[in-house]
């Protein structure tokens, strides 16, 4: 089992635990190396790093950047970043600035289908109001009795063709990779299996085009073992890693005890042919 977890979220973005609580949970689950990768924000990193040091966990500064590519929403994880880098912090600030307006439009859409008070309800779940997003809306819809759990919300609401969905343009792929690389980090394509499944899935040809462009723009890694991947997908994305000369990363994508595909840590081993992403920074400070 892997004792690295390089993709998880605190309540600085859409997780349910504070950065300190998240790290303590990771410690209890014997995670040795942890990256906090909140969506489009790095505010939780100092607290998480401090608690990680107290528990003997090697901490990696991370972020997960929202990207729009050919009308698809992607996520690019940045690992070993410098959270003080000016271009990175300014880029993330720009992404966050559009979230509140999108949230207002989402609430208006829900109101048109007879569900009112959604924005106010969602904000109660957003510890960081600048980071309000669909997950906060989903938690409120569960609380209000419209769905039984967060996952089922996304079968009825907040996705394309359903009430509450509002299209949004996130960062450009080139910009996201440039911000990460410019801050000394490593750009990793997060949970690629999620882009090839579901209502708006991309086909294999489009995925290969994405991987080619990702590498050309300076991307260096791909999540092979992810909380949302199946065992056959571990092998599939290990093959793509080898084909495109990408380093392999792993992460639970943990958001909270009741909402995640996997808990923190204890991830399955990589397929044998994988080259771990952490070989780029082993022996250096996080």
ChimeraX commands (.cxc) that place a marker at each C-alpha (Angstrom):
marker #1 position 0.00,0.00,0.00 radius 0.5
marker #1 position 1.12,3.56,-0.72 radius 0.5
marker #1 position 1.73,5.83,2.28 radius 0.5
marker #1 position 1.70,8.93,0.05 radius 0.5
marker #1 position -1.54,10.89,-0.41 radius 0.5
marker #1 position -1.02,13.78,-2.82 radius 0.5
marker #1 position -4.60,14.95,-3.41 radius 0.5
marker #1 position -7.06,15.98,-0.68 radius 0.5
marker #1 position -9.19,18.93,0.37 radius 0.5
marker #1 position -9.91,20.94,3.51 radius 0.5
marker #1 position -12.71,23.36,4.28 radius 0.5
marker #1 position -10.63,26.13,2.72 radius 0.5
marker #1 position -12.23,24.86,-0.49 radius 0.5
marker #1 position -14.90,22.15,-0.49 radius 0.5
marker #1 position -13.72,19.68,2.14 radius 0.5
marker #1 position -15.48,19.30,5.48 radius 0.5
marker #1 position -12.43,19.22,7.80 radius 0.5
marker #1 position -10.14,22.07,8.74 radius 0.5
marker #1 position -6.55,21.77,7.52 radius 0.5
marker #1 position -5.48,20.73,11.03 radius 0.5
marker #1 position -8.23,18.10,11.32 radius 0.5
marker #1 position -7.36,16.76,7.88 radius 0.5
marker #1 position -3.69,16.30,8.76 radius 0.5
marker #1 position -4.53,14.65,12.08 radius 0.5
marker #1 position -6.81,12.21,10.27 radius 0.5
marker #1 position -4.00,11.47,7.81 radius 0.5
marker #1 position -1.65,10.82,10.72 radius 0.5
marker #1 position -4.14,8.40,12.23 radius 0.5
marker #1 position -4.22,6.53,8.94 radius 0.5
marker #1 position -0.43,6.27,8.74 radius 0.5
marker #1 position 0.08,8.67,5.84 radius 0.5
marker #1 position 3.79,9.47,5.63 radius 0.5
marker #1 position 3.73,12.10,2.86 radius 0.5
marker #1 position 0.73,14.38,2.42 radius 0.5
marker #1 position -0.17,17.16,-0.02 radius 0.5
marker #1 position -3.10,19.48,0.67 radius 0.5
marker #1 position -4.54,20.44,-2.73 radius 0.5
marker #1 position -7.48,22.74,-2.14 radius 0.5
marker #1 position -9.32,24.06,-5.17 radius 0.5
marker #1 position -7.87,27.36,-6.41 radius 0.5
marker #1 position -6.64,28.44,-2.96 radius 0.5
marker #1 position -3.51,27.97,-0.86 radius 0.5
marker #1 position -4.72,29.58,2.38 radius 0.5
marker #1 position -4.79,26.27,4.27 radius 0.5
marker #1 position -1.18,25.31,3.62 radius 0.5
marker #1 position 0.53,27.02,6.59 radius 0.5
marker #1 position -1.78,25.44,9.17 radius 0.5
marker #1 position -1.55,22.02,7.51 radius 0.5
marker #1 position 2.26,22.21,7.32 radius 0.5
marker #1 position 2.51,23.14,11.00 radius 0.5
marker #1 position 0.36,20.21,12.15 radius 0.5
marker #1 position 2.11,17.82,9.76 radius 0.5
marker #1 position 5.47,18.71,11.34 radius 0.5
marker #1 position 4.05,17.92,14.79 radius 0.5
marker #1 position 2.99,14.47,13.59 radius 0.5
marker #1 position 6.15,13.64,11.64 radius 0.5
marker #1 position 4.40,13.79,8.27 radius 0.5
marker #1 position 6.36,15.09,5.28 radius 0.5
marker #1 position 4.17,17.87,3.92 radius 0.5
marker #1 position 3.99,18.94,0.27 radius 0.5
marker #1 position 2.51,22.32,-0.64 radius 0.5
marker #1 position -0.21,21.76,-3.23 radius 0.5
marker #1 position -3.18,23.23,-5.06 radius 0.5
marker #1 position -5.81,22.00,-7.53 radius 0.5
marker #1 position -6.50,24.47,-10.33 radius 0.5
marker #1 position -9.80,24.52,-12.21 radius 0.5
marker #1 position -9.30,24.61,-15.98 radius 0.5
marker #1 position -11.54,24.90,-19.02 radius 0.5
marker #1 position -10.24,23.00,-22.05 radius 0.5
marker #1 position -12.39,22.61,-25.17 radius 0.5
marker #1 position -15.55,23.07,-23.07 radius 0.5
marker #1 position -14.40,20.36,-20.65 radius 0.5
marker #1 position -13.68,21.18,-17.02 radius 0.5
marker #1 position -10.35,19.73,-15.93 radius 0.5
marker #1 position -8.36,19.85,-12.73 radius 0.5
marker #1 position -4.61,20.29,-12.64 radius 0.5
marker #1 position -2.88,19.52,-9.37 radius 0.5
marker #1 position 0.25,21.49,-8.55 radius 0.5
marker #1 position 2.66,19.72,-6.20 radius 0.5
marker #1 position 5.67,21.19,-4.39 radius 0.5
marker #1 position 4.58,24.70,-5.33 radius 0.5
marker #1 position 5.73,27.96,-3.78 radius 0.5
marker #1 position 2.42,29.34,-2.39 radius 0.5
marker #1 position 3.92,32.83,-2.23 radius 0.5
marker #1 position 4.71,32.98,-5.95 radius 0.5
marker #1 position 3.15,36.17,-7.33 radius 0.5
marker #1 position 1.93,34.80,-10.67 radius 0.5
marker #1 position 0.37,31.77,-9.01 radius 0.5
marker #1 position -1.39,33.73,-6.27 radius 0.5
marker #1 position -2.70,36.30,-8.75 radius 0.5
marker #1 position -3.94,33.58,-11.09 radius 0.5
marker #1 position -5.76,31.80,-8.28 radius 0.5
marker #1 position -7.29,35.07,-7.13 radius 0.5
marker #1 position -8.69,35.58,-10.62 radius 0.5
marker #1 position -10.30,32.14,-10.62 radius 0.5
marker #1 position -11.89,32.68,-7.22 radius 0.5
marker #1 position -13.34,36.05,-8.23 radius 0.5
marker #1 position -15.85,34.41,-10.58 radius 0.5
marker #1 position -17.22,31.91,-8.09 radius 0.5
marker #1 position -19.65,34.19,-6.24 radius 0.5
marker #1 position -21.31,35.41,-9.43 radius 0.5
marker #1 position -21.70,31.83,-10.66 radius 0.5
marker #1 position -23.21,30.88,-7.29 radius 0.5
marker #1 position -25.80,33.65,-7.60 radius 0.5
marker #1 position -26.79,32.41,-11.05 radius 0.5
marker #1 position -27.00,28.82,-9.76 radius 0.5
marker #1 position -29.36,29.95,-6.99 radius 0.5
marker #1 position -31.54,31.78,-9.49 radius 0.5
marker #1 position -31.77,28.63,-11.58 radius 0.5
marker #1 position -32.81,26.58,-8.54 radius 0.5
marker #1 position -35.41,29.18,-7.59 radius 0.5
marker #1 position -36.97,28.90,-11.05 radius 0.5
marker #1 position -37.64,25.23,-10.38 radius 0.5
marker #1 position -39.20,25.98,-7.01 radius 0.5
marker #1 position -36.26,25.57,-4.63 radius 0.5
marker #1 position -35.52,28.85,-2.86 radius 0.5
marker #1 position -32.95,29.98,-0.31 radius 0.5
marker #1 position -30.23,27.86,-1.84 radius 0.5
marker #1 position -27.47,30.47,-1.91 radius 0.5
marker #1 position -27.95,31.33,1.75 radius 0.5
marker #1 position -28.01,27.63,2.61 radius 0.5
marker #1 position -24.90,26.88,0.57 radius 0.5
marker #1 position -22.99,29.74,2.18 radius 0.5
marker #1 position -23.51,28.13,5.59 radius 0.5
marker #1 position -21.41,25.23,4.35 radius 0.5
marker #1 position -18.70,27.42,2.83 radius 0.5
marker #1 position -16.11,28.23,5.48 radius 0.5
marker #1 position -14.41,30.31,2.80 radius 0.5
marker #1 position -17.17,32.26,0.98 radius 0.5
marker #1 position -14.78,33.09,-1.87 radius 0.5
marker #1 position -14.65,29.38,-2.65 radius 0.5
marker #1 position -18.38,28.64,-2.77 radius 0.5
marker #1 position -19.08,25.91,-5.28 radius 0.5
marker #1 position -21.37,23.08,-6.29 radius 0.5
marker #1 position -20.45,20.87,-3.35 radius 0.5
marker #1 position -21.66,23.50,-0.89 radius 0.5
marker #1 position -24.95,23.71,-2.80 radius 0.5
marker #1 position -25.20,19.93,-2.75 radius 0.5
marker #1 position -24.73,19.75,1.02 radius 0.5
marker #1 position -27.55,22.23,1.53 radius 0.5
marker #1 position -29.86,20.33,-0.84 radius 0.5
marker #1 position -29.28,17.20,1.25 radius 0.5
marker #1 position -29.97,19.15,4.46 radius 0.5
marker #1 position -33.21,20.52,2.96 radius 0.5
marker #1 position -34.36,17.01,2.08 radius 0.5
marker #1 position -34.21,17.28,-1.71 radius 0.5
marker #1 position -31.72,14.39,-2.02 radius 0.5
marker #1 position -30.50,11.63,0.28 radius 0.5
marker #1 position -26.77,12.34,-0.10 radius 0.5
marker #1 position -24.30,14.56,-1.91 radius 0.5
marker #1 position -23.62,12.08,-4.69 radius 0.5
marker #1 position -27.28,11.76,-5.57 radius 0.5
marker #1 position -27.58,15.55,-5.86 radius 0.5
marker #1 position -25.46,15.42,-8.98 radius 0.5
marker #1 position -27.91,13.02,-10.63 radius 0.5
marker #1 position -30.74,15.57,-10.36 radius 0.5
marker #1 position -29.19,19.01,-10.04 radius 0.5
marker #1 position -26.13,21.19,-10.73 radius 0.5
marker #1 position -24.90,19.31,-13.82 radius 0.5
marker #1 position -25.41,20.11,-17.49 radius 0.5
marker #1 position -29.05,19.85,-18.49 radius 0.5
marker #1 position -30.29,19.92,-14.87 radius 0.5
marker #1 position -31.56,22.73,-12.60 radius 0.5
marker #1 position -28.79,24.73,-11.00 radius 0.5
marker #1 position -26.22,24.17,-13.73 radius 0.5
marker #1 position -24.38,27.31,-14.83 radius 0.5
marker #1 position -21.57,27.03,-17.38 radius 0.5
marker #1 position -18.37,28.72,-16.33 radius 0.5
marker #1 position -14.99,29.38,-17.91 radius 0.5
marker #1 position -12.10,28.57,-15.61 radius 0.5
marker #1 position -8.37,29.07,-16.17 radius 0.5
marker #1 position -6.67,28.28,-19.46 radius 0.5
marker #1 position -4.65,25.04,-19.44 radius 0.5
marker #1 position -1.50,26.81,-20.54 radius 0.5
marker #1 position -1.85,29.41,-17.78 radius 0.5
marker #1 position -2.46,26.82,-15.06 radius 0.5
marker #1 position 0.62,24.81,-16.01 radius 0.5
marker #1 position 2.68,27.98,-16.33 radius 0.5
marker #1 position 1.67,29.16,-12.84 radius 0.5
marker #1 position 2.56,25.81,-11.32 radius 0.5
marker #1 position 5.88,25.44,-13.14 radius 0.5
marker #1 position 6.78,29.07,-12.51 radius 0.5
marker #1 position 6.34,28.53,-8.78 radius 0.5
marker #1 position 8.75,25.60,-8.83 radius 0.5
marker #1 position 6.00,23.00,-8.78 radius 0.5
marker #1 position 5.03,19.93,-10.78 radius 0.5
marker #1 position 1.82,19.98,-12.85 radius 0.5
marker #1 position -0.22,16.76,-12.59 radius 0.5
marker #1 position -3.39,15.90,-14.52 radius 0.5
marker #1 position -5.88,14.99,-11.79 radius 0.5
marker #1 position -8.22,11.95,-11.91 radius 0.5
marker #1 position -8.24,11.53,-15.72 radius 0.5
marker #1 position -10.74,8.70,-15.45 radius 0.5
marker #1 position -13.41,11.22,-14.56 radius 0.5
marker #1 position -13.03,12.94,-17.93 radius 0.5
marker #1 position -13.85,9.77,-19.86 radius 0.5
marker #1 position -17.05,8.89,-17.99 radius 0.5
marker #1 position -20.44,10.49,-17.50 radius 0.5
marker #1 position -22.75,12.73,-19.48 radius 0.5
marker #1 position -20.08,14.99,-21.01 radius 0.5
marker #1 position -17.29,12.45,-21.33 radius 0.5
marker #1 position -14.47,12.95,-23.78 radius 0.5
marker #1 position -13.60,10.07,-26.08 radius 0.5
marker #1 position -10.25,8.31,-26.26 radius 0.5
marker #1 position -9.07,10.42,-29.20 radius 0.5
marker #1 position -9.80,13.63,-27.30 radius 0.5
marker #1 position -8.09,12.29,-24.18 radius 0.5
marker #1 position -4.97,11.50,-26.19 radius 0.5
marker #1 position -5.04,15.02,-27.65 radius 0.5
marker #1 position -5.34,16.41,-24.12 radius 0.5
marker #1 position -2.36,14.37,-22.92 radius 0.5
marker #1 position -0.27,15.47,-25.89 radius 0.5
marker #1 position -1.07,19.14,-25.29 radius 0.5
marker #1 position -0.56,18.76,-21.54 radius 0.5
marker #1 position 2.96,17.45,-22.08 radius 0.5
marker #1 position 3.79,20.06,-24.73 radius 0.5
marker #1 position 2.77,22.81,-22.30 radius 0.5
marker #1 position 5.03,21.47,-19.56 radius 0.5
marker #1 position 2.84,19.04,-17.64 radius 0.5
marker #1 position 4.89,16.31,-15.99 radius 0.5
marker #1 position 2.55,14.00,-14.12 radius 0.5
marker #1 position -0.73,12.09,-14.19 radius 0.5
marker #1 position -2.81,10.63,-11.38 radius 0.5
marker #1 position -2.77,6.89,-11.88 radius 0.5
marker #1 position -4.09,5.82,-8.48 radius 0.5
marker #1 position -7.01,8.07,-7.59 radius 0.5
marker #1 position -9.90,7.69,-5.21 radius 0.5
marker #1 position -12.28,7.80,-8.19 radius 0.5
marker #1 position -10.37,5.29,-10.35 radius 0.5
marker #1 position -11.08,1.58,-10.63 radius 0.5
marker #1 position -8.31,-1.05,-10.64 radius 0.5
marker #1 position -8.52,-1.42,-14.46 radius 0.5
marker #1 position -8.04,2.34,-14.72 radius 0.5
marker #1 position -4.84,2.14,-12.67 radius 0.5
marker #1 position -3.41,-0.04,-15.42 radius 0.5
marker #1 position -4.91,2.09,-18.19 radius 0.5
marker #1 position -3.42,5.35,-16.97 radius 0.5
marker #1 position -0.11,3.69,-16.13 radius 0.5
marker #1 position 0.08,2.79,-19.83 radius 0.5
marker #1 position -0.65,6.39,-20.81 radius 0.5
marker #1 position 2.00,7.57,-18.35 radius 0.5
marker #1 position 4.55,5.36,-20.06 radius 0.5
marker #1 position 3.40,6.38,-23.56 radius 0.5
marker #1 position 3.65,10.10,-22.78 radius 0.5
marker #1 position 6.67,9.85,-20.46 radius 0.5
marker #1 position 4.69,11.16,-17.49 radius 0.5
marker #1 position 5.43,10.64,-13.82 radius 0.5
marker #1 position 2.74,8.86,-11.79 radius 0.5
marker #1 position 0.92,10.42,-8.86 radius 0.5
marker #1 position -1.61,9.13,-6.35 radius 0.5
marker #1 position -4.25,10.64,-4.12 radius 0.5
marker #1 position -7.50,9.84,-2.38 radius 0.5
marker #1 position -9.22,13.11,-3.44 radius 0.5
marker #1 position -10.61,13.02,0.09 radius 0.5
marker #1 position -13.24,15.68,0.89 radius 0.5
marker #1 position -14.80,14.37,4.10 radius 0.5
marker #1 position -15.60,11.20,6.03 radius 0.5
marker #1 position -19.09,10.83,4.55 radius 0.5
marker #1 position -18.52,12.12,1.03 radius 0.5
marker #1 position -15.42,10.55,-0.49 radius 0.5
marker #1 position -14.67,7.57,-2.69 radius 0.5
marker #1 position -11.73,6.70,-0.44 radius 0.5
marker #1 position -10.45,7.77,2.93 radius 0.5
marker #1 position -7.03,9.36,3.30 radius 0.5
marker #1 position -4.03,7.18,2.62 radius 0.5
marker #1 position -3.70,3.41,2.31 radius 0.5
marker #1 position -3.94,3.66,-1.46 radius 0.5
marker #1 position -3.25,0.64,-3.67 radius 0.5
marker #1 position 0.27,0.30,-5.05 radius 0.5
marker #1 position 1.15,1.65,-8.47 radius 0.5
marker #1 position 1.40,-0.75,-11.38 radius 0.5
marker #1 position 5.02,-1.88,-11.62 radius 0.5
marker #1 position 6.00,0.27,-14.59 radius 0.5
marker #1 position 5.15,3.57,-12.88 radius 0.5
marker #1 position 7.77,6.21,-12.03 radius 0.5
marker #1 position 6.52,8.07,-8.93 radius 0.5
marker #1 position 6.22,11.84,-9.13 radius 0.5
marker #1 position 7.99,12.30,-5.80 radius 0.5
marker #1 position 11.30,11.23,-7.32 radius 0.5
marker #1 position 11.52,14.85,-8.52 radius 0.5
marker #1 position 11.77,16.27,-5.02 radius 0.5
marker #1 position 12.97,13.51,-2.71 radius 0.5
marker #1 position 15.68,14.88,-0.49 radius 0.5
marker #1 position 14.52,18.50,-0.85 radius 0.5
marker #1 position 12.33,20.61,1.42 radius 0.5
marker #1 position 8.62,20.75,0.70 radius 0.5
marker link #1:1,2 radius 0.2
marker link #1:2,3 radius 0.2
marker link #1:3,4 radius 0.2
marker link #1:4,5 radius 0.2
marker link #1:5,6 radius 0.2
marker link #1:6,7 radius 0.2
marker link #1:7,8 radius 0.2
marker link #1:8,9 radius 0.2
marker link #1:9,10 radius 0.2
marker link #1:10,11 radius 0.2
marker link #1:11,12 radius 0.2
marker link #1:12,13 radius 0.2
marker link #1:13,14 radius 0.2
marker link #1:14,15 radius 0.2
marker link #1:15,16 radius 0.2
marker link #1:16,17 radius 0.2
marker link #1:17,18 radius 0.2
marker link #1:18,19 radius 0.2
marker link #1:19,20 radius 0.2
marker link #1:20,21 radius 0.2
marker link #1:21,22 radius 0.2
marker link #1:22,23 radius 0.2
marker link #1:23,24 radius 0.2
marker link #1:24,25 radius 0.2
marker link #1:25,26 radius 0.2
marker link #1:26,27 radius 0.2
marker link #1:27,28 radius 0.2
marker link #1:28,29 radius 0.2
marker link #1:29,30 radius 0.2
marker link #1:30,31 radius 0.2
marker link #1:31,32 radius 0.2
marker link #1:32,33 radius 0.2
marker link #1:33,34 radius 0.2
marker link #1:34,35 radius 0.2
marker link #1:35,36 radius 0.2
marker link #1:36,37 radius 0.2
marker link #1:37,38 radius 0.2
marker link #1:38,39 radius 0.2
marker link #1:39,40 radius 0.2
marker link #1:40,41 radius 0.2
marker link #1:41,42 radius 0.2
marker link #1:42,43 radius 0.2
marker link #1:43,44 radius 0.2
marker link #1:44,45 radius 0.2
marker link #1:45,46 radius 0.2
marker link #1:46,47 radius 0.2
marker link #1:47,48 radius 0.2
marker link #1:48,49 radius 0.2
marker link #1:49,50 radius 0.2
marker link #1:50,51 radius 0.2
marker link #1:51,52 radius 0.2
marker link #1:52,53 radius 0.2
marker link #1:53,54 radius 0.2
marker link #1:54,55 radius 0.2
marker link #1:55,56 radius 0.2
marker link #1:56,57 radius 0.2
marker link #1:57,58 radius 0.2
marker link #1:58,59 radius 0.2
marker link #1:59,60 radius 0.2
marker link #1:60,61 radius 0.2
marker link #1:61,62 radius 0.2
marker link #1:62,63 radius 0.2
marker link #1:63,64 radius 0.2
marker link #1:64,65 radius 0.2
marker link #1:65,66 radius 0.2
marker link #1:66,67 radius 0.2
marker link #1:67,68 radius 0.2
marker link #1:68,69 radius 0.2
marker link #1:69,70 radius 0.2
marker link #1:70,71 radius 0.2
marker link #1:71,72 radius 0.2
marker link #1:72,73 radius 0.2
marker link #1:73,74 radius 0.2
marker link #1:74,75 radius 0.2
marker link #1:75,76 radius 0.2
marker link #1:76,77 radius 0.2
marker link #1:77,78 radius 0.2
marker link #1:78,79 radius 0.2
marker link #1:79,80 radius 0.2
marker link #1:80,81 radius 0.2
marker link #1:81,82 radius 0.2
marker link #1:82,83 radius 0.2
marker link #1:83,84 radius 0.2
marker link #1:84,85 radius 0.2
marker link #1:85,86 radius 0.2
marker link #1:86,87 radius 0.2
marker link #1:87,88 radius 0.2
marker link #1:88,89 radius 0.2
marker link #1:89,90 radius 0.2
marker link #1:90,91 radius 0.2
marker link #1:91,92 radius 0.2
marker link #1:92,93 radius 0.2
marker link #1:93,94 radius 0.2
marker link #1:94,95 radius 0.2
marker link #1:95,96 radius 0.2
marker link #1:96,97 radius 0.2
marker link #1:97,98 radius 0.2
marker link #1:98,99 radius 0.2
marker link #1:99,100 radius 0.2
marker link #1:100,101 radius 0.2
marker link #1:101,102 radius 0.2
marker link #1:102,103 radius 0.2
marker link #1:103,104 radius 0.2
marker link #1:104,105 radius 0.2
marker link #1:105,106 radius 0.2
marker link #1:106,107 radius 0.2
marker link #1:107,108 radius 0.2
marker link #1:108,109 radius 0.2
marker link #1:109,110 radius 0.2
marker link #1:110,111 radius 0.2
marker link #1:111,112 radius 0.2
marker link #1:112,113 radius 0.2
marker link #1:113,114 radius 0.2
marker link #1:114,115 radius 0.2
marker link #1:115,116 radius 0.2
marker link #1:116,117 radius 0.2
marker link #1:117,118 radius 0.2
marker link #1:118,119 radius 0.2
marker link #1:119,120 radius 0.2
marker link #1:120,121 radius 0.2
marker link #1:121,122 radius 0.2
marker link #1:122,123 radius 0.2
marker link #1:123,124 radius 0.2
marker link #1:124,125 radius 0.2
marker link #1:125,126 radius 0.2
marker link #1:126,127 radius 0.2
marker link #1:127,128 radius 0.2
marker link #1:128,129 radius 0.2
marker link #1:129,130 radius 0.2
marker link #1:130,131 radius 0.2
marker link #1:131,132 radius 0.2
marker link #1:132,133 radius 0.2
marker link #1:133,134 radius 0.2
marker link #1:134,135 radius 0.2
marker link #1:135,136 radius 0.2
marker link #1:136,137 radius 0.2
marker link #1:137,138 radius 0.2
marker link #1:138,139 radius 0.2
marker link #1:139,140 radius 0.2
marker link #1:140,141 radius 0.2
marker link #1:141,142 radius 0.2
marker link #1:142,143 radius 0.2
marker link #1:143,144 radius 0.2
marker link #1:144,145 radius 0.2
marker link #1:145,146 radius 0.2
marker link #1:146,147 radius 0.2
marker link #1:147,148 radius 0.2
marker link #1:148,149 radius 0.2
marker link #1:149,150 radius 0.2
marker link #1:150,151 radius 0.2
marker link #1:151,152 radius 0.2
marker link #1:152,153 radius 0.2
marker link #1:153,154 radius 0.2
marker link #1:154,155 radius 0.2
marker link #1:155,156 radius 0.2
marker link #1:156,157 radius 0.2
marker link #1:157,158 radius 0.2
marker link #1:158,159 radius 0.2
marker link #1:159,160 radius 0.2
marker link #1:160,161 radius 0.2
marker link #1:161,162 radius 0.2
marker link #1:162,163 radius 0.2
marker link #1:163,164 radius 0.2
marker link #1:164,165 radius 0.2
marker link #1:165,166 radius 0.2
marker link #1:166,167 radius 0.2
marker link #1:167,168 radius 0.2
marker link #1:168,169 radius 0.2
marker link #1:169,170 radius 0.2
marker link #1:170,171 radius 0.2
marker link #1:171,172 radius 0.2
marker link #1:172,173 radius 0.2
marker link #1:173,174 radius 0.2
marker link #1:174,175 radius 0.2
marker link #1:175,176 radius 0.2
marker link #1:176,177 radius 0.2
marker link #1:177,178 radius 0.2
marker link #1:178,179 radius 0.2
marker link #1:179,180 radius 0.2
marker link #1:180,181 radius 0.2
marker link #1:181,182 radius 0.2
marker link #1:182,183 radius 0.2
marker link #1:183,184 radius 0.2
marker link #1:184,185 radius 0.2
marker link #1:185,186 radius 0.2
marker link #1:186,187 radius 0.2
marker link #1:187,188 radius 0.2
marker link #1:188,189 radius 0.2
marker link #1:189,190 radius 0.2
marker link #1:190,191 radius 0.2
marker link #1:191,192 radius 0.2
marker link #1:192,193 radius 0.2
marker link #1:193,194 radius 0.2
marker link #1:194,195 radius 0.2
marker link #1:195,196 radius 0.2
marker link #1:196,197 radius 0.2
marker link #1:197,198 radius 0.2
marker link #1:198,199 radius 0.2
marker link #1:199,200 radius 0.2
marker link #1:200,201 radius 0.2
marker link #1:201,202 radius 0.2
marker link #1:202,203 radius 0.2
marker link #1:203,204 radius 0.2
marker link #1:204,205 radius 0.2
marker link #1:205,206 radius 0.2
marker link #1:206,207 radius 0.2
marker link #1:207,208 radius 0.2
marker link #1:208,209 radius 0.2
marker link #1:209,210 radius 0.2
marker link #1:210,211 radius 0.2
marker link #1:211,212 radius 0.2
marker link #1:212,213 radius 0.2
marker link #1:213,214 radius 0.2
marker link #1:214,215 radius 0.2
marker link #1:215,216 radius 0.2
marker link #1:216,217 radius 0.2
marker link #1:217,218 radius 0.2
marker link #1:218,219 radius 0.2
marker link #1:219,220 radius 0.2
marker link #1:220,221 radius 0.2
marker link #1:221,222 radius 0.2
marker link #1:222,223 radius 0.2
marker link #1:223,224 radius 0.2
marker link #1:224,225 radius 0.2
marker link #1:225,226 radius 0.2
marker link #1:226,227 radius 0.2
marker link #1:227,228 radius 0.2
marker link #1:228,229 radius 0.2
marker link #1:229,230 radius 0.2
marker link #1:230,231 radius 0.2
marker link #1:231,232 radius 0.2
marker link #1:232,233 radius 0.2
marker link #1:233,234 radius 0.2
marker link #1:234,235 radius 0.2
marker link #1:235,236 radius 0.2
marker link #1:236,237 radius 0.2
marker link #1:237,238 radius 0.2
marker link #1:238,239 radius 0.2
marker link #1:239,240 radius 0.2
marker link #1:240,241 radius 0.2
marker link #1:241,242 radius 0.2
marker link #1:242,243 radius 0.2
marker link #1:243,244 radius 0.2
marker link #1:244,245 radius 0.2
marker link #1:245,246 radius 0.2
marker link #1:246,247 radius 0.2
marker link #1:247,248 radius 0.2
marker link #1:248,249 radius 0.2
marker link #1:249,250 radius 0.2
marker link #1:250,251 radius 0.2
marker link #1:251,252 radius 0.2
marker link #1:252,253 radius 0.2
marker link #1:253,254 radius 0.2
marker link #1:254,255 radius 0.2
marker link #1:255,256 radius 0.2
marker link #1:256,257 radius 0.2
marker link #1:257,258 radius 0.2
marker link #1:258,259 radius 0.2
marker link #1:259,260 radius 0.2
marker link #1:260,261 radius 0.2
marker link #1:261,262 radius 0.2
marker link #1:262,263 radius 0.2
marker link #1:263,264 radius 0.2
marker link #1:264,265 radius 0.2
marker link #1:265,266 radius 0.2
marker link #1:266,267 radius 0.2
marker link #1:267,268 radius 0.2
marker link #1:268,269 radius 0.2
marker link #1:269,270 radius 0.2
marker link #1:270,271 radius 0.2
marker link #1:271,272 radius 0.2
marker link #1:272,273 radius 0.2
marker link #1:273,274 radius 0.2
marker link #1:274,275 radius 0.2
marker link #1:275,276 radius 0.2
marker link #1:276,277 radius 0.2
marker link #1:277,278 radius 0.2
marker link #1:278,279 radius 0.2
marker link #1:279,280 radius 0.2
marker link #1:280,281 radius 0.2
marker link #1:281,282 radius 0.2
marker link #1:282,283 radius 0.2
marker link #1:283,284 radius 0.2
marker link #1:284,285 radius 0.2
marker link #1:285,286 radius 0.2
view
